[in-house]
Amino acid sequence: MGIEENSMRNGRGLSDQWADSVVVRPRTTERHITVHKRLVLGFAISILTLIIVTVIAVLLGIRFEECAGESSSRSANGSATKFNQSRDANFNHKDEDIQPWRQLRLPTSLRPRNYDLKMSVYMDNFTFSGEVNIEFECIKSTKFIVLHADRLAVEKAVVYSDNKKPGVIRIHRQFQYPANQVYVIALHRELKPMRTYKVNISFEAQIENELLGFFRSSYVLHGERRYLAVTQFSPTHARKAFPCFDEPIYKAIFKISLRHESAYLSLSNMPVELSVPDEDGWVTNHFFRTPRMSTYYLAWAVCNFTYKETFTDSGVAIRLYARPNAIERGFGDYALNITKKLLQFYEDYFKVKYSLPKLVVFRDRDSSGQMVSQIVILTLAGRAVPDTAVSSY
């Protein structure tokens, strides 16, 4: 009984002399081995996962860039809906890498031939709307039509193919690039060299008060302030009045039509060919076509001036337009007469006849002392009109 009791006390069924000599192995070594295996396995899985993710990223990298480009393009289109149209997935986006609108000068791939410009002038709120139809020739293959347009809200643009294969050319998108004052039309297919095309653009803008582009001026007659609207396109401000190839190298023929209230009269480079009154008290003046010329030579005015007229020996009509009270008082008679003498002198001196049917001297009091030379319109500041009775100094 004593031996059994001792065996039970040491818990091993051994006698005390053996129980004291037995050493028990710990189980921690097996646990360490198991943990080590798990760490190695986890590390291997992590490395494998990293390799797979890297391969997938490399394979899909190009796709990610395309998606990002499409997203940014949609964002830009949403912020300027007037200058964008729907796009087609088949359009070659690589063509846009050329980005001709980023150049300071217009690309030489297109050359204008004819402009048909129709304008409606609203003197009550100093705004105007217009529609220009430009016939142009393609010199080099291109998918882009790049025009000048500054401070114009373009409402619509349509591109037509030449007469051999008439039809509308699909537009991929269109937008304004204010940094270079241009309007860009990106097409779905290329324009072919040696063919003519047409682009029709509707637009609107304000008649500004800064003596550039199509601007407004004013004077006081019998205590009432009256307004007029005139142009100053030299050297590069025709783009503020209508979309155009606004560089001197691009010469074309212009057909101008001006619509305004019948209380005003309108002037342009050429005489009025046809005047059509409307039932609402407005009138539309259609002017003869101009000779081939640059945009900065183009000019027009909407005012309620009166005029005096004289003729050269060769039959050229010279008119001086000014405020009615200035005409009544004889202001500008000297300018009218000296213009006649100068024109005749230079015709004789250079042996070249003046090629147009008229020359207009337009007296604008608010032109800051400048004389603006146009092909048939000379705009003089009120203080700069020569008069023998008044000193200009």
KOLLO-411109 format. One record per residue (C-alpha): x, y, z. Coordinates in steps of 0.05 Angstrom, whole numbers. Layout:
BEGIN
NODE      xx      yy      zz
NODE       X       Y       Z
...
END
This chain:
BEGIN
NODE      xx      yy      zz
NODE       0       0       0
NODE      56      48      14
NODE      87      36     -55
NODE      21      45     -91
NODE       6     109     -53
NODE      74     137     -73
NODE      61     118    -145
NODE      -5     155    -145
NODE      27     216    -114
NODE      78     225    -168
NODE      23     216    -221
NODE      65     172    -266
NODE      56     103    -236
NODE     130     102    -220
NODE     166      95    -156
NODE     197     155    -126
NODE     267     136    -146
NODE     248     131    -219
NODE     200     189    -219
NODE     255     237    -198
NODE     301     215    -255
NODE     250     220    -313
NODE     254     284    -356
NODE     192     304    -395
NODE     203     331    -468
NODE     167     398    -481
NODE     117     403    -539
NODE     140     473    -559
NODE     189     447    -612
NODE     132     417    -654
NODE      94     483    -649
NODE     154     523    -674
NODE     160     477    -734
NODE      87     485    -751
NODE      89     561    -746
NODE     152     564    -789
NODE     118     523    -844
NODE      58     569    -844
NODE     102     631    -850
NODE     139     602    -909
NODE      75     583    -943
NODE      44     652    -931
NODE     106     687    -958
NODE     106     643   -1020
NODE      32     659   -1032
NODE      46     734   -1024
NODE     103     732   -1074
NODE      60     693   -1124
NODE       2     742   -1115
NODE      48     802   -1126
NODE      75     771   -1190
NODE       4     758   -1216
NODE     -19     829   -1200
NODE      42     858   -1234
NODE      31     818   -1298
NODE     -43     838   -1300
NODE     -25     912   -1290
NODE      26     909   -1347
NODE     -23     874   -1393
NODE     -80     923   -1378
NODE     -38     987   -1372
NODE     -55    1011   -1442
NODE    -128     998   -1431
NODE    -127    1039   -1366
NODE     -96    1098   -1404
NODE    -150    1095   -1458
NODE    -205    1094   -1405
NODE    -174    1154   -1370
NODE    -170    1192   -1435
NODE    -242    1178   -1452
NODE    -264    1200   -1382
NODE    -227    1266   -1386
NODE    -254    1278   -1455
NODE    -325    1268   -1431
NODE    -312    1316   -1373
NODE    -286    1370   -1420
NODE    -345    1360   -1467
NODE    -394    1367   -1410
NODE    -366    1435   -1390
NODE    -374    1465   -1459
NODE    -434    1434   -1493
NODE    -440    1488   -1546
NODE    -373    1469   -1574
NODE    -380    1393   -1575
NODE    -419    1341   -1612
NODE    -428    1266   -1604
NODE    -368    1220   -1616
NODE    -360    1152   -1650
NODE    -319    1096   -1621
NODE    -288    1082   -1689
NODE    -254    1150   -1691
NODE    -178    1144   -1690
NODE    -157    1181   -1627
NODE     -84    1179   -1648
NODE     -99    1234   -1699
NODE    -112    1282   -1642
NODE     -40    1276   -1620
NODE     -23    1323   -1677
NODE     -64    1378   -1643
NODE     -57    1433   -1697
NODE     -98    1480   -1654
NODE     -39    1488   -1607
NODE       2    1522   -1661
NODE       4    1598   -1662
NODE     -10    1599   -1737
NODE     -66    1564   -1773
NODE     -48    1499   -1808
NODE     -36    1506   -1883
NODE     -79    1446   -1902
NODE    -140    1489   -1920
NODE    -149    1552   -1960
NODE    -214    1594   -1962
NODE    -245    1616   -2027
NODE    -312    1648   -2011
NODE    -348    1674   -1950
NODE    -424    1684   -1948
NODE    -436    1722   -1883
NODE    -505    1740   -1857
NODE    -511    1783   -1795
NODE    -569    1807   -1752
NODE    -550    1868   -1709
NODE    -591    1884   -1646
NODE    -575    1955   -1625
NODE    -624    1954   -1566
NODE    -582    1904   -1526
NODE    -515    1909   -1565
NODE    -514    1837   -1589
NODE    -510    1805   -1657
NODE    -521    1736   -1687
NODE    -495    1709   -1752
NODE    -486    1652   -1800
NODE    -425    1644   -1843
NODE    -418    1595   -1900
NODE    -345    1585   -1919
NODE    -324    1551   -1983
NODE    -252    1525   -1978
NODE    -203    1482   -2015
NODE    -165    1425   -1984
NODE     -90    1430   -1997
NODE     -66    1372   -1954
NODE    -105    1314   -1925
NODE    -131    1329   -1856
NODE    -186    1311   -1807
NODE    -187    1380   -1774
NODE    -218    1446   -1793
NODE    -184    1500   -1751
NODE    -214    1571   -1755
NODE    -204    1634   -1715
NODE    -261    1652   -1668
NODE    -254    1698   -1608
NODE    -310    1713   -1558
NODE    -361    1680   -1604
NODE    -413    1630   -1579
NODE    -417    1578   -1634
NODE    -485    1546   -1636
NODE    -479    1498   -1694
NODE    -430    1475   -1747
NODE    -442    1432   -1808
NODE    -390    1409   -1859
NODE    -409    1392   -1931
NODE    -370    1354   -1983
NODE    -356    1381   -2052
NODE    -406    1382   -2110
NODE    -380    1318   -2140
NODE    -403    1277   -2080
NODE    -451    1323   -2042
NODE    -468    1305   -1971
NODE    -456    1321   -1898
NODE    -390    1299   -1868
NODE    -397    1271   -1798
NODE    -366    1311   -1743
NODE    -330    1274   -1688
NODE    -328    1333   -1640
NODE    -319    1408   -1640
NODE    -291    1455   -1588
NODE    -261    1523   -1576
NODE    -187    1532   -1557
NODE    -185    1602   -1526
NODE    -109    1602   -1516
NODE    -100    1612   -1592
NODE    -169    1641   -1606
NODE    -189    1583   -1652
NODE    -249    1538   -1662
NODE    -234    1466   -1680
NODE    -278    1416   -1718
NODE    -253    1345   -1716
NODE    -281    1301   -1771
NODE    -291    1225   -1776
NODE    -256    1221   -1843
NODE    -202    1259   -1878
NODE    -214    1315   -1927
NODE    -181    1300   -1994
NODE    -132    1347   -2029
NODE    -154    1386   -2091
NODE    -226    1383   -2070
NODE    -272    1439   -2045
NODE    -316    1435   -1983
NODE    -362    1481   -1944
NODE    -371    1493   -1871
NODE    -433    1528   -1843
NODE    -427    1559   -1774
NODE    -481    1594   -1733
NODE    -458    1640   -1677
NODE    -475    1699   -1633
NODE    -436    1750   -1592
NODE    -438    1818   -1559
NODE    -422    1885   -1592
NODE    -364    1904   -1548
NODE    -341    1972   -1524
NODE    -266    1967   -1535
NODE    -254    1994   -1606
NODE    -234    1925   -1633
NODE    -272    1875   -1675
NODE    -346    1894   -1681
NODE    -355    1948   -1628
NODE    -403    2003   -1609
NODE    -395    2078   -1605
NODE    -441    2136   -1587
NODE    -454    2210   -1596
NODE    -504    2261   -1571
NODE    -554    2293   -1618
NODE    -605    2344   -1592
NODE    -593    2320   -1521
NODE    -605    2247   -1539
NODE    -549    2195   -1538
NODE    -548    2153   -1601
NODE    -508    2091   -1615
NODE    -474    2061   -1676
NODE    -436    1996   -1689
NODE    -373    1994   -1731
NODE    -315    1947   -1745
NODE    -240    1950   -1735
NODE    -210    1885   -1760
NODE    -137    1906   -1770
NODE     -92    1870   -1756
NODE    -125    1807   -1728
NODE    -194    1824   -1700
NODE    -242    1798   -1753
NODE    -244    1735   -1710
NODE    -284    1775   -1659
NODE    -340    1785   -1709
NODE    -346    1718   -1745
NODE    -308    1652   -1751
NODE    -256    1659   -1806
NODE    -185    1646   -1829
NODE    -160    1710   -1797
NODE     -90    1715   -1825
NODE     -68    1761   -1883
NODE     -45    1702   -1925
NODE    -116    1675   -1931
NODE    -150    1718   -1983
NODE    -221    1705   -2006
NODE    -284    1737   -2034
NODE    -336    1763   -1985
NODE    -412    1767   -1993
NODE    -442    1808   -1936
NODE    -515    1814   -1914
NODE    -534    1859   -1855
NODE    -602    1857   -1821
NODE    -622    1913   -1773
NODE    -677    1960   -1754
NODE    -700    2005   -1811
NODE    -684    2067   -1769
NODE    -610    2052   -1782
NODE    -570    2047   -1846
NODE    -514    1998   -1861
NODE    -449    2006   -1899
NODE    -398    1956   -1923
NODE    -340    1952   -1972
NODE    -386    1946   -2032
NODE    -451    1981   -2052
NODE    -519    1952   -2033
NODE    -542    1903   -2086
NODE    -611    1890   -2057
NODE    -649    1918   -1997
NODE    -706    1875   -1970
NODE    -753    1905   -1918
NODE    -786    1860   -1866
NODE    -856    1866   -1838
NODE    -830    1876   -1768
NODE    -796    1942   -1784
NODE    -728    1912   -1801
NODE    -689    1913   -1865
NODE    -636    1867   -1896
NODE    -583    1897   -1941
NODE    -547    1850   -1988
NODE    -481    1878   -2013
NODE    -444    1861   -2077
NODE    -386    1812   -2073
NODE    -319    1841   -2055
NODE    -254    1830   -2093
NODE    -208    1776   -2066
NODE    -178    1804   -2002
NODE    -155    1789   -1931
NODE    -203    1790   -1872
NODE    -173    1853   -1841
NODE    -195    1894   -1902
NODE    -268    1875   -1890
NODE    -311    1929   -1858
NODE    -383    1947   -1843
NODE    -422    1996   -1800
NODE    -493    2003   -1774
NODE    -512    2074   -1757
NODE    -561    2131   -1770
NODE    -511    2180   -1801
NODE    -522    2222   -1862
NODE    -472    2236   -1917
NODE    -444    2283   -1969
NODE    -420    2258   -2036
NODE    -373    2278   -2091
NODE    -344    2244   -2152
NODE    -274    2238   -2182
NODE    -260    2252   -2255
NODE    -260    2177   -2267
NODE    -330    2170   -2236
NODE    -312    2141   -2168
NODE    -363    2161   -2115
NODE    -333    2189   -2050
NODE    -380    2195   -1991
NODE    -369    2225   -1923
NODE    -414    2197   -1868
NODE    -421    2235   -1803
NODE    -471    2258   -1751
NODE    -529    2296   -1782
NODE    -513    2361   -1746
NODE    -440    2356   -1769
NODE    -461    2349   -1841
NODE    -509    2408   -1836
NODE    -454    2452   -1807
NODE    -405    2433   -1861
NODE    -356    2395   -1817
NODE    -316    2348   -1859
NODE    -324    2384   -1926
NODE    -250    2395   -1928
NODE    -237    2322   -1915
NODE    -284    2303   -1971
NODE    -251    2350   -2021
NODE    -180    2332   -2002
NODE    -197    2257   -2007
NODE    -220    2269   -2079
NODE    -156    2306   -2097
NODE    -112    2254   -2065
NODE    -147    2196   -2099
NODE    -140    2230   -2167
NODE     -67    2247   -2154
NODE     -47    2176   -2137
NODE     -86    2148   -2196
NODE     -45    2193   -2242
NODE      20    2182   -2205
NODE      18    2106   -2203
NODE     -21    2099   -2268
NODE     -69    2052   -2232
NODE    -143    2065   -2231
NODE    -183    2056   -2167
NODE    -216    1988   -2178
NODE    -279    1997   -2135
NODE    -342    2037   -2148
NODE    -340    2077   -2084
NODE    -298    2102   -2026
NODE    -329    2118   -1959
NODE    -301    2166   -1907
NODE    -334    2148   -1841
NODE    -329    2197   -1784
NODE    -331    2162   -1716
NODE    -322    2209   -1658
NODE    -300    2156   -1608
NODE    -244    2123   -1647
NODE    -190    2154   -1602
NODE    -159    2197   -1655
NODE    -141    2139   -1702
NODE    -154    2136   -1776
NODE    -170    2065   -1794
NODE    -156    2048   -1866
NODE    -201    1997   -1900
NODE    -205    1978   -1973
NODE    -263    2026   -1985
NODE    -278    2055   -1916
NODE    -235    2107   -1882
NODE    -258    2115   -1809
NODE    -237    2181   -1779
NODE    -241    2202   -1707
NODE    -284    2264   -1699
NODE    -226    2306   -1675
NODE    -182    2282   -1732
NODE    -226    2304   -1790
NODE    -187    2360   -1826
NODE    -222    2427   -1827
NODE    -191    2493   -1849
NODE    -229    2530   -1795
NODE    -209    2485   -1737
NODE    -140    2467   -1713
NODE    -126    2394   -1698
NODE     -72    2410   -1647
END
